[in-house]
Amino acid sequence: MTGSSRRPRSGSRHRGAPLVASWDPRPPTPESAGPERAGRRVPVAALAVVLLALTGFVLARTLLAGDDVADVRPAAEGPVVGEAPSGGDLTDAALPTVPTAELPAGGDFPVSGRGTWRVVPGTTPQVGAGRVFTYTVEIEDGATLAEGDHAFGTAVAATLDDPRSWVGSGQIALRRVDASAGVVPDFRVSLTSQLTTRAQCGYQIRYEASCWKSDAGRVLINGARWVRGAGAFEGQLGLYRQYAMNHEVGHVFRNPHVPCGGNGDLAPVMMQQSFGVSDDYLAQLTDSSPQGVEIPRDGKVCRPNAWPFPVGGPVPR
C-alpha cells in the first residue's frame, strides 16, 4: 500500500501460542514424591507410560505452534510497498503484538493470475478542477471477482469522483477512459491477484498490501485485501476499499506515507491503514523495512478513514 513496490506476506501470519506445561510446579510432598506412595509402590512401567504421554503432549503442542507461523513466507524478494529502500526481514521476536496487519478471515479471493490486465469498459466525464489526469480501470487476466468486472469499475469511479477524494483539493481533475478512447492513460487502477501483487509490489513486510508502480503507471489493488479488507476497519469493507484506492492513487500524486496526526483523530489517508492505525504498531512493523518516512513511537492511535478530504475540502493530510 504505497509507493511503488513491496510485498505482502505469503498468506496470513498467525502467531503461535506460548507452550504451556500442564504439570503442578509446587514441590513434591511425601505423599506424592517418587514412585513410593503411602507404603505402596507404583510400578515403574506405569510411571514410564505417564512420562511418555506427557512428552508426547508437549511435543504435539510445540509442533502445532510451529504450524501457526510456518505458512507465511514470501514468493520472491523485492522492495516493500513503496519506492522506499528495502530493509531486512522482520524476525518473530520483532513482530508487533497486536495483529491488525493480519488479513481478516472471509471469502475467496484471486490468488494467482497471468500478469496481464484487461481494461474494464466504461468512461466518466471530467470531475474536479486543475490538471486533468486520465485513468483506466483494469483487472488481471485469470483473476475473477464474485461481483464481476463492472462492479469493480463502478466502485473505482465512484470513489475517485467523490468530492472527498483527491478532486477535493481543487488542483486535480480526474477522468476515466477505456480502450475505445485510443489514449494512453496517466495511470491505471488494476485489481490484481495476491501472488502477482507480491511479485510486483514486494513482500519484505509479510502482510498483504497494495502499491503504486510508478515505472508501469499502475496502481495495483491487491485482490486479497479487496475481498477481505483490513483489521483496523473492523469489518467496514466498503470503507476499506475506498481507502485502498485513495491511498494508492495518492502516491500517483507524489504523496508520501505519514503517521497519525493526533490521538483519536481520523487517520490521514496516506497512513498505512492496511497494516493498522497505531503509530507504535506501524513503527515496530516498519523498523526493518523503511517506508519512506519514519513513524514515531508516540502512542498515537487514529480512527480509520478513507478520504484525503473527509470534510469535502482541503485539510492537512
C-alpha positions in Angstrom: 0.0 0.0 0.0 2.3 2.5 -1.0 4.7 4.0 -3.4 6.0 1.6 -5.9 6.8 -1.8 -4.7 6.9 -4.0 -1.7 5.0 -7.0 -0.9 2.6 -8.6 1.4 3.1 -11.8 3.0 2.7 -15.3 1.6 -0.6 -15.9 3.3 -1.7 -14.6 6.7 0.7 -14.6 9.6 -0.6 -16.1 12.8 1.5 -16.1 16.0 1.8 -19.4 17.8 0.5 -19.6 21.3 3.2 -20.0 24.0 4.0 -23.5 25.1 2.1 -24.2 28.3 3.0 -27.0 30.6 0.3 -28.9 32.4 2.3 -30.0 35.5 2.0 -28.6 39.0 5.1 -26.5 39.9 4.7 -27.0 43.6 7.5 -29.0 45.4 6.6 -32.7 46.0 5.1 -33.8 49.3 5.9 -37.1 51.0 2.6 -38.4 49.7 3.3 -37.5 46.1 7.1 -37.8 45.8 8.7 -40.6 43.9 7.2 -43.9 42.8 6.6 -44.9 46.5 3.3 -43.5 47.9 1.8 -44.3 51.4 3.7 -47.5 51.6 2.5 -48.6 48.2 4.9 -49.0 45.2 3.9 -47.6 41.9 5.0 -49.9 39.1 7.9 -48.4 37.1 6.2 -49.4 33.9 3.2 -47.3 34.8 5.4 -44.3 35.6 7.1 -44.7 32.2 3.7 -44.6 30.4 2.8 -41.4 32.2 6.1 -39.7 31.3 5.8 -40.9 27.7 2.3 -39.4 27.4 3.4 -36.1 28.9 6.4 -35.9 26.5 4.0 -36.6 23.5 1.7 -33.8 24.7 4.5 -31.3 24.9 5.9 -32.3 21.5 2.4 -32.0 19.9 1.9 -28.5 21.3 5.3 -27.5 20.0 4.6 -28.8 16.5 1.2 -27.1 16.4 2.6 -23.8 17.5 5.2 -24.1 14.7 2.5 -24.7 12.1 0.8 -21.5 13.0 3.7 -19.4 11.8 5.2 -21.6 9.1 2.7 -20.7 6.3 3.7 -17.1 5.9 6.7 -16.9 3.6 7.5 -14.8 0.6 7.1 -15.8 -3.1 10.0 -13.6 -4.2 12.4 -10.9 -3.0 11.9 -7.2 -3.6 11.2 -3.8 -2.2 8.4 -3.4 0.4 5.3 -1.5 -0.5 6.6 1.7 -1.9 9.6 3.3 -3.5 11.5 3.5 -0.2 14.7 1.4 0.1 14.3 -2.2 1.1 15.2 -3.3 4.6 15.9 -6.7 6.2 13.2 -9.2 7.1 11.5 -9.0 10.4 12.2 -11.7 13.0 9.5 -13.3 15.0 10.8 -11.5 18.1 10.4 -8.1 16.4 6.8 -8.6 15.3 4.2 -6.4 16.9 1.9 -8.0 19.4 -1.4 -6.5 18.0 -2.0 -8.2 14.7 -4.1 -5.6 12.9 -2.0 -6.2 9.8 -3.2 -9.7 9.5 -5.5 -10.4 6.6 -9.0 -10.9 8.1 -11.0 -14.1 7.5 -13.5 -14.0 4.7 -14.4 -15.1 1.2 -12.3 -16.5 -1.5 -10.1 -14.1 -3.4 -8.0 -14.3 -6.6 -4.7 -15.9 -5.6 -2.9 -16.0 -9.0 -3.3 -14.5 -12.4 -1.3 -14.2 -15.7 0.4 -10.9 -15.1 -1.5 -9.1 -17.8 -4.6 -6.9 -17.4 -7.9 -6.4 -19.3 -9.4 -2.9 -19.4 -12.9 -2.7 -18.0 -15.2 -0.8 -20.4 -16.6 2.5 -19.1 -15.9 6.2 -19.1 -16.7 9.2 -17.0 -16.8 12.9 -17.6 -14.1 15.1 -16.0 -14.6 15.7 -12.3 -12.7 18.4 -10.5 -10.6 21.4 -11.5 -6.9 21.8 -12.2 -4.6 19.4 -14.1 -6.5 16.6 -15.7 -5.4 13.1 -15.1 -6.9 10.2 -17.1 -7.1 6.7 -15.8 -8.3 3.2 -16.8 -9.8 0.5 -14.7 -8.3 -2.9 -15.3 -8.5 -6.5 -13.9 -5.7 -9.0 -14.1 -6.3 -11.8 -16.7 -7.1 -15.0 -14.9 -8.4 -13.2 -11.8 -12.1 -13.1 -11.2 -14.3 -11.3 -8.6 -17.6 -12.7 -7.4 -19.3 -9.3 -8.1 -17.8 -9.1 -11.6 -15.6 -6.7 -13.6 -18.2 -4.0 -14.0 -18.8 -3.7 -10.2 -15.1 -3.1 -9.7 -15.1 -0.4 -12.3 -18.1 1.3 -10.8 -16.5 1.3 -7.3 -13.3 2.8 -8.6 -15.0 5.6 -10.5 -17.5 6.4 -7.6 -14.6 6.7 -5.2 -12.3 8.8 -7.3 -15.2 11.1 -8.4 -16.2 11.8 -4.8 -15.6 15.3 -3.6 -13.8 13.9 -0.6 -11.3 12.2 -2.8 -8.3 13.9 -4.5 -10.5 16.1 -6.7 -11.4 17.8 -3.4 -8.0 19.5 -3.5 -9.2 22.0 -6.2 -6.0 21.3 -8.0 -6.6 17.9 -9.6 -9.3 16.7 -12.1 -9.9 13.1 -13.0 -11.5 11.4 -16.0 -11.9 7.7 -16.6 -11.2 6.4 -20.1 -11.2 2.9 -21.6 -9.7 1.2 -24.6 -12.0 2.9 -27.0 -10.5 6.3 -26.2 -7.3 5.5 -28.0 -5.2 7.4 -25.5 -2.5 6.3 -23.1 -3.9 6.9 -19.6 -1.9 8.8 -16.9 -2.4 5.8 -14.6 -4.2 2.5 -14.4 -6.2 1.2 -11.4 -5.7 -2.5 -11.6 -7.3 -5.2 -9.5 -4.5 -7.8 -9.2 -4.2 -11.3 -7.7 -2.4 -11.9 -4.4 0.7 -13.5 -5.9 1.1 -11.1 -8.8 0.8 -8.2 -6.3 3.5 -9.7 -4.1 5.8 -10.2 -7.1 5.2 -6.7 -8.4 5.0 -4.8 -5.1 7.4 -6.7 -3.0 6.9 -8.6 0.2 9.5 -7.6 2.8 6.8 -6.9 5.3 5.0 -10.2 5.4 1.5 -8.8 5.2 -0.8 -8.2 2.2 -0.6 -4.8 0.7 -1.3 -2.9 -2.5 1.1 -0.5 -4.2 1.8 2.2 -6.9 4.2 1.0 -9.6 5.5 4.3 -11.0 7.5 2.6 -13.7 4.4 0.9 -15.1 2.0 3.7 -14.3 -0.1 1.1 -12.5 -1.9 1.2 -9.1 -2.1 -2.4 -8.0 -5.0 -3.2 -5.8 -4.4 -6.5 -4.0 -7.3 -8.9 -4.6 -6.8 -10.4 -1.2 -7.4 -7.1 0.5 -10.2 -6.1 -1.9 -12.2 -9.2 -0.7 -11.1 -9.4 2.9 -10.3 -5.8 3.9 -8.1 -4.9 6.9 -8.4 -5.4 10.7 -8.3 -1.7 11.5 -11.5 -1.1 9.6 -13.4 -3.7 11.8 -15.5 -5.2 9.0 -16.3 -2.0 7.1 -15.3 -3.5 3.8 -16.7 -0.7 1.6 -14.8 2.0 3.6 -11.6 0.0 3.4 -11.9 -0.3 -0.4 -12.3 3.4 -0.7 -9.3 3.9 1.5 -7.2 1.4 -0.6 -7.9 3.3 -3.8 -7.4 6.8 -2.4 -4.2 5.8 -0.7 -2.6 4.2 -3.7 -3.8 7.0 -6.1 -2.4 9.4 -3.6 1.1 8.0 -4.4 0.4 8.8 -8.1 0.3 12.5 -7.0 3.6 12.0 -5.0 2.1 11.9 -1.6 4.3 10.0 0.9 3.3 8.0 3.9 2.5 9.9 7.1 1.9 8.9 10.8 -1.3 9.5 12.8 -1.8 13.2 13.3 -3.4 13.2 16.8 -4.7 10.6 19.2 -8.4 9.8 18.3 -8.3 11.8 15.0 -9.3 10.4 11.6 -6.3 8.8 10.2 -4.6 10.6 7.3 -5.4 8.7 4.1 -1.6 8.4 3.5 -1.2 6.5 6.7 -0.6 2.8 6.1 -4.0 1.8 7.4 -4.0 -1.7 5.8 -1.4 -2.5 8.5 -3.0 -0.5 11.3 -3.8 2.9 12.8 -1.4 2.9 15.7 1.9 4.7 15.3 3.6 2.4 17.7 2.5 -0.6 15.8 3.5 0.8 12.4 6.8 1.9 13.7 7.7 -1.5 15.0 6.3 -3.2 11.9 8.4 -1.0 9.5 11.6 -0.7 11.5 13.4 -3.2 9.3 11.7 -2.1 6.1 11.5 1.7 5.9 8.5 3.0 4.1 9.8 6.5 3.1 9.0 8.2 6.4 10.0 7.4 10.0 6.9 6.7 12.1 7.3 8.0 15.7 6.6 5.8 18.7 4.4 8.4 20.2 1.4 6.3 21.4 -1.0 8.0 19.0 -3.9 5.9 17.6 -6.2 7.2 14.9 -9.6 6.2 13.6 -9.8 4.6 10.2 -10.5 7.0 7.3 -10.9 6.5 3.6 -10.7 10.1 2.3 -8.0 12.7 1.6 -10.5 15.5 2.3 -13.2 13.9 4.6 -15.0 17.2 5.1 -15.2 17.9 1.4 -12.3 20.4 1.1 -8.6 20.8 1.6 -7.4 19.7 5.1 -4.0 18.7 6.4 -3.0 15.2 5.4 
